Amino acid sequence: MLDRDDQEIMLRGIGVSPGICIGMAYLVDKEGVDVIKRYSVPETDLENEKNRFKTAVKKAKDHLNGIIGNTPEDFRDHTDILETHAVLLKDKMLYGKTIEIIDQERINAEWALKKVVSDLQTMFKNMHEPYFRERAADIVHVSDHIMRNLVGAEHANIKDIDKRVILVANDLSPAETSQIQLEWIMGFVTDLGGTTSHTGIIARTLEIPAVLGLDDVTEVIRNDDLIAVDGSTGEIIIHPTEETLVRFVKRRIEYEAHKAIIMRGSCLPAETLDGLAVQVMGNIELPEEVVSVRDHGGDGVGLYRTEFQYLSRSGFPGERELFDKYKDVVEVMMPKPVTIRTLDINGDKAVARHSEASEKNPALGLRGIRYCLKNPDVFKTQIRAILRAAAFGNVKILFPMVSGHDEVIEAKRMLDEVAESLSKEGTEFNRDIEIGVMIEVPSAVIMAEVMAEEVDFFSIGTNDLIQYTLAIDRGNRHVSHLYQPLHPAILRMLRHVTDVAENTDVKVFMCGEMAGNPIYAPILLGMGIGELSMNPQSIPVVKRMIRSLKVEDARLFVKDVLKETTAERITKLLQDSYGDMVSEFII
């Protein structure tokens, strides 16, 4: 722990939501929940102990339902995660297992719950995808709710805050973030979390500066400490000096002014100086994020990741639940397109649900289209919901993790079966939608010409394509520096896919992180990628960059890029040619 005097302290975490705020810290207290002791329970008292646990669960559920009913209008769309937490309170993996351990090991409810949660956290954290790993936070939030009731600790009442503050917490649960009043909360700072955590998503949706993943910031900051937060760089300053405050205030003024300039043009078309129109869209994970896409000038939703509704629950979502969420997004974006990606849940999570053996290497295992084809009931339920939602707007369907032609054929066959079934039932739906495949494994690149005969569009997922092509785990700090979007092999793969698309009249899009960085725009446009999809907050900057380019210049530039043999030389070429231009647009 750092010394707690009033000297200036600089910490750096993960900047998940851009912006700068300066203010007093408000520590969301977790005291009393972490200090849990184990003690034995006599057999004659086991029933009472189990009932004590059940009562704590009921109080937690009643509290969540109360929050849902009193959620401010700004957060009305976020109550679905709270409803998921209410369901999780009765989940067999959490609720049933805790009762079972109380009974079998004759121990107190607090210790039994702690043991169950520890096992569940391990299961979630061993998953490959960061998004899924961070769903362990849902388990923690729900158990924390129960634990507070067991030990008699007070629940954090963020809704009662009536002064301008920056929230500092170990983590912020969905129940806590749903009580936030924007007039009082300037930003978030937490020990845990990352870009795909619920807190990070909420912060970006509301455009509140946030720095997460600081490890032990709650051990360093005290209530009413003055702190400065930069959600762009991930930097926070505790006890800033007068000189530092001047620097942060200047940075905030510049940020707000620049953001206003960028946002003013966000709804203008992304058209190059020589007349090429490019569609710039948003990636979303939660239905409520569609509002952010619209507000930032997005031309539609280029990637709707649908995994969230399948996580932190004992069973799969039903058709009605899926349909309602998809329909909401489609209607908000109407008449602009919404590309819905079918389930790309990680193999170990899906297998764990059915108590089968977990996979040692889920990144190379049963995930994406492989999982869906092996579980046709789950897949067809989702397709039914997508085709029904397509009757209410402009929908495209996207199959993930495709590695070969046979997977596309089988997925289309199931889609046709679902359409025929809906038709016989007389259910309203739309089968006349575009079908696409994710290009994110090398075999898909090689087989692109064959698959082009079966689909309407390719969507390049650069995150996985880079990882699988270069054999790089981005989460491994020893090799993460080798994760290079500008590696010549990656760019030549992109060139091959775009050439195939041009020769077969198949549209080619990009929805990976590479699409959201304006410095890459000249290369992507020069290769002929006609649609880019990204984090909604990146849309205005990328659109502005596109409006400053000539596509003919970009095509010539790509020819020079493809002659280079190292990522370093390509990076220098890109910086020398377009670096000054990009620096003017970055918020």
Phi and psi in degrees as a GROMACS rama.xvg file:
@    title "Ramachandran Plot"
@    xaxis  label "Phi"
@    yaxis  label "Psi"
@TYPE xy
-80.6398  157.201  LEU-2
-61.7761  142.667  ASP-3
-103.873  40.5501  ARG-4
-88.4579  -171.577  ASP-5
-95.4842  22.6386  ASP-6
-73.2349  153.053  GLN-7
-66.6469  133.346  GLU-8
-125.865  129.503  ILE-9
-110.364  129.206  MET-10
-124.031  153.519  LEU-11
-131.633  128.699  ARG-12
-125.892  -146.009  GLY-13
-102.836  114.401  ILE-14
-76.4049  105.621  GLY-15
-103.277  -14.8763  VAL-16
-146.35  116.898  SER-17
-67.5402  159.389  PRO-18
128.781  164.332  GLY-19
-130.118  133.663  ILE-20
-138.691  150.001  CYS-21
-132.742  127.564  ILE-22
179.724  -173.147  GLY-23
-83.5811  142.006  MET-24
-78.678  139.599  ALA-25
-121.627  106.821  TYR-26
-81.6615  120.469  LEU-27
-81.0363  109.923  VAL-28
-71.6573  131.952  ASP-29
-116.823  6.17254  LYS-30
-60.5129  141.051  GLU-31
97.0478  -13.9624  GLY-32
-96.7679  -35.653  VAL-33
-78.5993  -24.0411  ASP-34
-89.1774  91  VAL-35
-116.035  132.453  ILE-36
-109.826  150.025  LYS-37
-98.2707  135.283  ARG-38
-147.975  153.909  TYR-39
-80.069  149.932  SER-40
-118.943  123.859  VAL-41
-57.6497  149.283  PRO-42
-56.439  -34.9241  GLU-43
-67.8483  -18.8802  THR-44
-104.41  2.52042  ASP-45
-61.5225  -40.3258  LEU-46
-63.2828  -40.3397  GLU-47
-64.9017  -38.343  ASN-48
-66.0853  -41.6873  GLU-49
-65.1098  -38.6454  LYS-50
-66.8568  -34.1593  ASN-51
-63.3138  -40.3371  ARG-52
-65.8563  -44.3104  PHE-53
-61.8293  -37.5954  LYS-54
-65.6825  -40.9291  THR-55
-63.5222  -38.6409  ALA-56
-64.8994  -43.4197  VAL-57
-62.8894  -41.2464  LYS-58
-63.4867  -39.6116  LYS-59
-63.3381  -42.3114  ALA-60
-65.891  -42.4495  LYS-61
-62.6214  -38.8796  ASP-62
-64.7547  -44.2457  HIS-63
-62.1883  -44.6588  LEU-64
-61.8088  -35.2659  ASN-65
-65.7488  -40.0714  GLY-66
-64.7422  -43.7121  ILE-67
-58.3293  -42.9503  ILE-68
-69.8266  -24.1432  GLY-69
-112.649  18.8424  ASN-70
-67.0522  131.965  THR-71
-59.8924  157.579  PRO-72
-58.1169  -35.6305  GLU-73
-62.0755  -23.3535  ASP-74
-112.784  10.1846  PHE-75
-56.8162  -36.0765  ARG-76
-75.0474  -9.28454  ASP-77
-94.5289  1.24616  HIS-78
-72.4676  -11.4577  THR-79
-62.1804  -35.6394  ASP-80
-68.0511  -34.0843  ILE-81
-67.621  -38.5976  LEU-82
-65.2078  -36.7344  GLU-83
-62.8161  -41.0269  THR-84
-64.8779  -37.5045  HIS-85
-62.9984  -38.7094  ALA-86
-67.3864  -40.3743  VAL-87
-62.7871  -26.4027  LEU-88
-58.2452  -27.7005  LEU-89
-105.694  10.6094  LYS-90
-65.3608  140.217  ASP-91
-61.5448  -36.4367  LYS-92
-65.2416  -28.1428  MET-93
-103.904  -60.956  LEU-94
-68.1099  -55.2724  TYR-95
-63.6898  -41.094  GLY-96
-68.0693  -37.0436  LYS-97
-63.7058  -45.2714  THR-98
-61.6415  -40.6342  ILE-99
-61.5651  -42.0888  GLU-100
-69.9846  -39.7349  ILE-101
-55.1836  -45.0258  ILE-102
-69.8119  -47.9742  ASP-103
-75.8012  -40.1467  GLN-104
-98.1486  -5.47357  GLU-105
54.2394  52.4843  ARG-106
-123.256  166.451  ILE-107
-67.7504  154.225  ASN-108
-60.7229  -38.5846  ALA-109
-60.2242  -46.0687  GLU-110
-69.9292  -38.5728  TRP-111
-62.068  -44.1248  ALA-112
-63.3137  -44.0949  LEU-113
-59.7789  -41.0937  LYS-114
-65.633  -44.3364  LYS-115
-62.934  -44.9773  VAL-116
-64.6992  -38.5734  VAL-117
-60.5965  -43.0082  SER-118
-65.2594  -41.6161  ASP-119
-66.7339  -39.6447  LEU-120
-60.8956  -42.476  GLN-121
-60.3013  -42.8941  THR-122
-61.1383  -45.933  MET-123
-68.4705  -42.5878  PHE-124
-71.4814  -16.0761  LYS-125
-84.4701  -1.87284  ASN-126
-74.9501  152.092  MET-127
-72.3727  -48.1491  HIS-128
-75.3236  131.895  GLU-129
-55.9753  -38.6063  PRO-130
-57.6298  -43.9738  TYR-131
-74.1315  -37.3355  PHE-132
-59.2367  -39.9474  ARG-133
-74.2777  -8.23874  GLU-134
-71.1743  -11.696  ARG-135
-58.1656  -26.8648  ALA-136
-61.5905  -32.7432  ALA-137
-62.1702  -41.4376  ASP-138
-61.37  -44.3105  ILE-139
-64.2825  -43.9063  VAL-140
-61.245  -43.7812  HIS-141
-67.4214  -44.637  VAL-142
-66.3459  -35.2913  SER-143
-60.7176  -38.8789  ASP-144
-60.5862  -46.6733  HIS-145
-66.5824  -44.345  ILE-146
-61.6659  -38.764  MET-147
-59.6774  -39.6253  ARG-148
-69.5924  -35.5846  ASN-149
-67.6809  -40.7964  LEU-150
-95.6466  -4.24976  VAL-151
79.223  22.3169  GLY-152
-80.799  153.881  ALA-153
-78.7885  144.901  GLU-154
-81.8171  143.577  HIS-155
-64.8179  128.659  ALA-156
-107.772  74.0197  ASN-157
-63.4265  -29.1039  ILE-158
-66.1162  -17.7519  LYS-159
-89.1188  -4.14928  ASP-160
-64.8299  129.748  ILE-161
-129.947  30.4753  ASP-162
-143.4  158.108  LYS-163
-72.7795  116.81  ARG-164
-142.561  168.219  VAL-165
-112.652  121.968  ILE-166
-72.2469  132.986  LEU-167
-124.569  123.306  VAL-168
-150.789  161.187  ALA-169
-61.4642  -45.0578  ASN-170
-160.725  160.094  ASP-171
-114.18  121.986  LEU-172
-77.7404  160.848  SER-173
-57.175  -35.3329  PRO-174
-62.7194  -38.2777  ALA-175
-73.6733  -45.786  GLU-176
-64.4309  -28.2548  THR-177
-71.8663  -13.4772  SER-178
-96.0875  -0.317951  GLN-179
-68.1386  136.366  ILE-180
-109.114  119.693  GLN-181
-61.536  -24.5889  LEU-182
-68.859  -18.448  GLU-183
-111.413  -28.5142  TRP-184
-96.986  118.466  ILE-185
-92.5179  -27.8078  MET-186
-173.533  175.677  GLY-187
-122.1  145.939  PHE-188
-141.24  124.552  VAL-189
-137.523  156.666  THR-190
-68.3441  -43.4095  ASP-191
-104.147  -176.567  LEU-192
92.0115  167.065  GLY-193
-157.858  -165.491  GLY-194
-62.5965  -30.3253  THR-195
-101.749  6.40221  THR-196
-73.2598  159.439  SER-197
-59.2452  -40.4505  HIS-198
-61.2991  -41.0762  THR-199
-64.5772  -41.825  GLY-200
-63.5631  -44.4319  ILE-201
-61.0765  -45.4651  ILE-202
-59.787  -44.4098  ALA-203
-67.295  -40.112  ARG-204
-60.992  -40.7012  THR-205
-91.7248  -2.90822  LEU-206
58.2208  45.731  GLU-207
-103.98  129.458  ILE-208
-56.6676  137.516  PRO-209
-149.237  136.016  ALA-210
-125.468  120.341  VAL-211
-117.757  176.01  LEU-212
65.7993  36.8598  GLY-213
-89.6342  0.862179  LEU-214
72.4518  -66.297  ASP-215
-134.666  33.7307  ASP-216
-62.1356  -29.2489  VAL-217
-70.5275  -15.5628  THR-218
-88.2093  -12.9759  GLU-219
-104.234  -41.1713  VAL-220
-87.7609  139.55  ILE-221
-111.952  160.875  ARG-222
-54.1203  136.856  ASN-223
71.7994  7.81158  ASP-224
-64.9135  141.784  ASP-225
-80.3755  127.645  LEU-226
-134.528  152.069  ILE-227
-119.744  133.016  ALA-228
-124.869  129.911  VAL-229
-117.038  102.585  ASP-230
-72.5716  -9.3838  GLY-231
-83.9165  -46.0042  SER-232
-93.6089  -15.2339  THR-233
82.0619  13.7507  GLY-234
-94.1954  135.605  GLU-235
-129.681  144.367  ILE-236
-120.375  124.959  ILE-237
-101.054  136.975  ILE-238
53.7872  54.1695  HIS-239
-62.6571  140.92  PRO-240
-72.3946  170.189  THR-241
-61.3555  -37.6509  GLU-242
-64.2757  -42.5155  GLU-243
-65.1258  -41.3415  THR-244
-60.3702  -42.2714  LEU-245
-60.9468  -41.9178  VAL-246
-64.1532  -44.1344  ARG-247
-69.3005  -38.7573  PHE-248
-63.3033  -42.4499  VAL-249
-62.465  -43.4632  LYS-250
-63.5602  -39.2578  ARG-251
-65.8671  -42.3361  ARG-252
-62.1844  -43.3834  ILE-253
-65.7353  -40.5489  GLU-254
-62.2597  -49.2376  TYR-255
-64.0141  -40.5704  GLU-256
-66.0429  -43.6979  ALA-257
-67.8853  -39.3574  HIS-258
-61.6814  -41.0367  LYS-259
-62.0617  -40.5287  ALA-260
-64.5592  -46.6396  ILE-261
-62.6061  -45.4391  ILE-262
-66.9396  -28.565  MET-263
-60.8108  -30.1125  ARG-264
-100.911  9.95239  GLY-265
-65.7354  -29.1172  SER-266
-91.5855  -1.2788  CYS-267
-75.6247  151.96  LEU-268
-63.0659  150.416  PRO-269
-90.7131  88.3744  ALA-270
-124.146  129.245  GLU-271
-67.4768  165.972  THR-272
-61.9275  -23.8105  LEU-273
-105.81  22.4052  ASP-274
93.3143  11.5679  GLY-275
-88.4193  122.753  LEU-276
-88.85  128.403  ALA-277
-117.91  134.646  VAL-278
-85.7788  124.536  GLN-279
-115.693  115.466  VAL-280
-121.553  177.174  MET-281
-114.456  146.095  GLY-282
-93.9213  136.781  ASN-283
-133.467  154.651  ILE-284
-118.499  -32.4741  GLU-285
-111.07  144.067  LEU-286
-55.0922  -36.7488  PRO-287
-67.4638  -17.2947  GLU-288
-69.214  -13.4503  GLU-289
-61.5426  -29.8332  VAL-290
-64.6108  -38.7106  VAL-291
-66.0833  -37.229  SER-292
-60.3678  -47.903  VAL-293
-63.5451  -45.0825  ARG-294
-67.9547  -25.1758  ASP-295
-95.0776  11.5426  HIS-296
84.0222  20.2894  GLY-297
-65.0411  143.458  GLY-298
-86.0688  10.8446  ASP-299
146.499  -173.713  GLY-300
-104.861  112.545  VAL-301
-85.6979  -16.8485  GLY-302
-155.429  110.209  LEU-303
-105.39  101.57  TYR-304
-74.5707  126.555  ARG-305
-104.682  9.47099  THR-306
-69.4896  -27.6341  GLU-307
-55.3687  -38.9333  PHE-308
-70.7704  -10.6711  GLN-309
-98.4323  -5.44229  TYR-310
-97.9104  158.218  LEU-311
53.6251  46.6711  SER-312
-151.772  159.362  ARG-313
-82.1833  -24.2117  SER-314
-133.206  173.749  GLY-315
-78.1305  148.19  PHE-316
-66.1509  149.337  PRO-317
-83.9449  169.524  GLY-318
-58.9997  -42.5564  GLU-319
-62.593  -44.3629  ARG-320
-62.1813  -45.214  GLU-321
-64.0909  -46.3802  LEU-322
-57.154  -45.0018  PHE-323
-60.47  -42.8715  ASP-324
-68.1456  -44.5928  LYS-325
-63.677  -43.082  TYR-326
-61.6633  -40.3277  LYS-327
-58.8481  -46.2089  ASP-328
-65.6561  -45.6731  VAL-329
-61.3045  -42.5644  VAL-330
-69.8654  -36.0982  GLU-331
-65.1253  -38.5811  VAL-332
-84.9426  -16.6235  MET-333
-47.3126  131.477  MET-334
-93.6046  9.62351  PRO-335
-71.974  154.127  LYS-336
-76.1057  153.013  PRO-337
-129.739  117.977  VAL-338
-96.6181  112.588  THR-339
-98.1422  117.468  ILE-340
-85.8506  130.078  ARG-341
-69.0212  167.855  THR-342
-50.0425  124.257  LEU-343
-122.256  44.8382  ASP-344
-70.2916  145.914  ILE-345
-69.0509  141.964  ASN-346
-56.3649  -43.3872  GLY-347
-67.2891  -32.0219  ASP-348
-68.1408  -45.7394  LYS-349
-63.521  -43.3947  ALA-350
-67.2838  -39.6831  VAL-351
-60.7747  -32.7758  ALA-352
-60.8056  -31.3844  ARG-353
-103.989  15.0524  HIS-354
59.0327  32.3939  SER-355
-93.9621  174.433  GLU-356
-66.0299  134.674  ALA-357
-74.4003  159.281  SER-358
-89.1514  139.92  GLU-359
-73.828  -30.0167  LYS-360
-136.526  76.8434  ASN-361
-61.552  -23.5385  PRO-362
-62.5072  -27.1168  ALA-363
-110.886  18.4676  LEU-364
-112.878  -140.559  GLY-365
-84.8424  91.2354  LEU-366
-145.887  169.09  ARG-367
59.5456  -137.662  GLY-368
-64.1347  -27.3405  ILE-369
-62.0638  -46.2807  ARG-370
-63.9322  -43.4092  TYR-371
-63.4544  -42.0846  CYS-372
-68.7286  -28.8572  LEU-373
-80.5468  -19.1846  LYS-374
-123.342  70.2828  ASN-375
-60.2311  -31.519  PRO-376
-64.1592  -42.7462  ASP-377
-64.8293  -45.0182  VAL-378
-63.961  -47.5756  PHE-379
-66.2338  -34.2448  LYS-380
-60.8209  -43.1225  THR-381
-68.4114  -41.6165  GLN-382
-62.155  -40.8272  ILE-383
-56.7957  -45.9181  ARG-384
-63.5755  -39.1128  ALA-385
-67.3933  -45.9194  ILE-386
-65.406  -34.7379  LEU-387
-68.7647  -41.5534  ARG-388
-65.0414  -29.9864  ALA-389
-64.4831  -17.0405  ALA-390
-73.6847  -10.0785  ALA-391
-113.022  9.56641  PHE-392
175.436  -160.068  GLY-393
-98.7872  99.4621  ASN-394
-117.698  140.857  VAL-395
-123.234  151.878  LYS-396
-114.842  139.65  ILE-397
-130.349  125.983  LEU-398
-97.1346  126.334  PHE-399
-93.2488  159.006  PRO-400
58.263  32.4954  MET-401
-74.6506  131.314  VAL-402
-117.19  -8.41536  SER-403
-161.671  169.289  GLY-404
-62.4536  -39.0041  HIS-405
-63.6954  -32.9387  ASP-406
-66.7448  -37.8271  GLU-407
-65.264  -44.8598  VAL-408
-59.3043  -45.9363  ILE-409
-68.2526  -39.3107  GLU-410
-64.0696  -41.3775  ALA-411
-66.6205  -35.5312  LYS-412
-62.4615  -43.4504  ARG-413
-66.1005  -37.153  MET-414
-61.7661  -42.0702  LEU-415
-65.5708  -38.0782  ASP-416
-62.0858  -43.3158  GLU-417
-63.6811  -43.4747  VAL-418
-61.706  -41.8889  ALA-419
-63.8573  -39.709  GLU-420
-64.228  -44.8487  SER-421
-63.4831  -37.9519  LEU-422
-64.1849  -44.0887  SER-423
-63.9832  -33.3794  LYS-424
-76.3317  -17.372  GLU-425
79.3649  19.3069  GLY-426
-81.5149  138.46  THR-427
-68.3256  127.578  GLU-428
-159.874  175.856  PHE-429
-138.153  110.957  ASN-430
-85.9668  -18.1306  ARG-431
-81.7594  66.3117  ASP-432
-124.106  156.031  ILE-433
-74.1658  143.191  GLU-434
-114.795  133.206  ILE-435
-133.019  165.012  GLY-436
-127.386  145.797  VAL-437
-76.7126  132.47  MET-438
-101.772  96.2411  ILE-439
-140.786  2.91308  GLU-440
-128.817  149.129  VAL-441
-54.9963  -35.7631  PRO-442
-63.7629  -32.3849  SER-443
-67.2221  -35.7039  ALA-444
-63.3039  -46.9555  VAL-445
-65.0256  -36.4345  ILE-446
-94.6279  11.86  MET-447
-56.5426  -40.442  ALA-448
-63.7734  -37.0317  GLU-449
-71.61  -45.0818  VAL-450
-68.1459  -24.2986  MET-451
-60.7648  -23.7189  ALA-452
-70.7973  -17.4771  GLU-453
-109.422  -10.3711  GLU-454
-129.215  167.353  VAL-455
-96.3887  -24.7696  ASP-456
-155.504  155.393  PHE-457
-105.338  141.6  PHE-458
-124.299  113.626  SER-459
-83.5051  119.109  ILE-460
-98.341  93.6761  GLY-461
-67.2528  -29.1297  THR-462
-56.3943  -54.0765  ASN-463
-76.2778  -35.1329  ASP-464
-59.2331  -43.2813  LEU-465
-65.5251  -43.724  ILE-466
-61.7426  -47.1361  GLN-467
-74.3532  -34.8647  TYR-468
-70.2617  -43.62  THR-469
-94.4932  -0.43485  LEU-470
56.8999  48.3531  ALA-471
-120.136  125.251  ILE-472
-92.3144  110.8  ASP-473
-61.183  -25.8392  ARG-474
-81.7092  -4.81543  GLY-475
-95.6126  110.56  ASN-476
-63.5603  -19.3211  ARG-477
-75.4342  -24.5871  HIS-478
-125.396  -1.95699  VAL-479
-60.5159  -26.2014  SER-480
-66.7108  -17.1479  HIS-481
-86.014  -5.15173  LEU-482
-74.9868  101.091  TYR-483
-125.697  105.774  GLN-484
-59.556  -27.1075  PRO-485
-95.4035  15.0685  LEU-486
-60.3791  134.462  HIS-487
-53.6385  -34.0757  PRO-488
-64.4794  -39.7066  ALA-489
-66.2325  -46.0796  ILE-490
-65.4302  -34.5477  LEU-491
-71.1216  -31.8536  ARG-492
-65.6986  -43.8772  MET-493
-60.8799  -41.8771  LEU-494
-60.5966  -42.141  ARG-495
-62.9752  -45.4537  HIS-496
-64.0138  -43.009  VAL-497
-68.8379  -33.7477  THR-498
-64.5435  -44.7009  ASP-499
-60.4767  -44.5574  VAL-500
-60.4115  -42.1134  ALA-501
-66.2056  -38.973  GLU-502
-75.4541  -20.6366  ASN-503
-113.288  3.83548  THR-504
60.7158  30.8982  ASP-505
-97.2482  136.506  VAL-506
-75.2294  148.591  LYS-507
-128.364  127.005  VAL-508
-120.845  171.304  PHE-509
-137.234  131.559  MET-510
-125.491  6.83574  CYS-511
-82.9033  176.043  GLY-512
-59.3083  -27.101  GLU-513
-58.6293  -32.7053  MET-514
-65.9793  -28.4706  ALA-515
-89.3275  1.46985  GLY-516
-102.264  115.639  ASN-517
-60.7737  -23.5535  PRO-518
-65.806  -24.7526  ILE-519
-87.3842  -9.13829  TYR-520
-55.092  -43.7408  ALA-521
-58.8863  -38.3645  PRO-522
-69.3653  -45.4191  ILE-523
-66.2112  -42.4028  LEU-524
-67.9202  -39.0983  LEU-525
-64.9097  -24.0938  GLY-526
-86.9251  -11.2277  MET-527
95.7287  19.9676  GLY-528
-79.0819  118.518  ILE-529
-95.6158  -5.61217  GLY-530
-144.511  131.976  GLU-531
-120.842  134.99  LEU-532
-127.626  139.056  SER-533
-156.816  178.481  MET-534
-55.1762  132.641  ASN-535
-51.7327  -35.8174  PRO-536
-67.0817  -17.8383  GLN-537
-86.2374  -13.5724  SER-538
-56.9538  -50.7684  ILE-539
-60.294  -38.7148  PRO-540
-68.9207  -44.1449  VAL-541
-65.8119  -40.255  VAL-542
-62.1121  -41.5771  LYS-543
-64.6028  -39.7177  ARG-544
-62.3529  -44.9339  MET-545
-60.5226  -39.5853  ILE-546
-68.499  -10.3282  ARG-547
-100.191  0.46614  SER-548
-107.141  157.524  LEU-549
-110.525  126.914  LYS-550
-65.6724  -31.5453  VAL-551
-64.3536  -40.3493  GLU-552
-64.1982  -40.0934  ASP-553
-63.5028  -39.3528  ALA-554
-65.4909  -39.5346  ARG-555
-67.2985  -38.6381  LEU-556
-61.932  -40.6457  PHE-557
-61.5226  -36.3317  VAL-558
-59.9377  -40.2564  LYS-559
-69.0351  -40.3773  ASP-560
-59.5991  -44.3307  VAL-561
-71.0178  -10.0678  LEU-562
-82.4908  -19.8579  LYS-563
-77.2813  154.698  GLU-564
-117.048  -0.160302  THR-565
-136.466  152.23  THR-566
-64.6952  -34.1481  ALA-567
-62.575  -44.1395  GLU-568
-68.5123  -36.5939  ARG-569
-67.3234  -41.4532  ILE-570
-60.4509  -44.3744  THR-571
-63.7801  -42.5963  LYS-572
-60.6462  -41.8886  LEU-573
-67.2184  -44.5456  LEU-574
-64.6982  -42.6497  GLN-575
-63.8548  -35.6717  ASP-576
-86.8973  -35.9309  SER-577
-131.403  -1.83739  TYR-578
-58.3126  -44.5558  GLY-579
-62.9724  -38.3322  ASP-580
-64.7283  -43.8256  MET-581
-65.2485  -39.4517  VAL-582
-60.5871  -25.5758  SER-583
-74.0812  -22.0328  GLU-584
-100.752  -22.6844  PHE-585
-65.4288  130.96  ILE-586
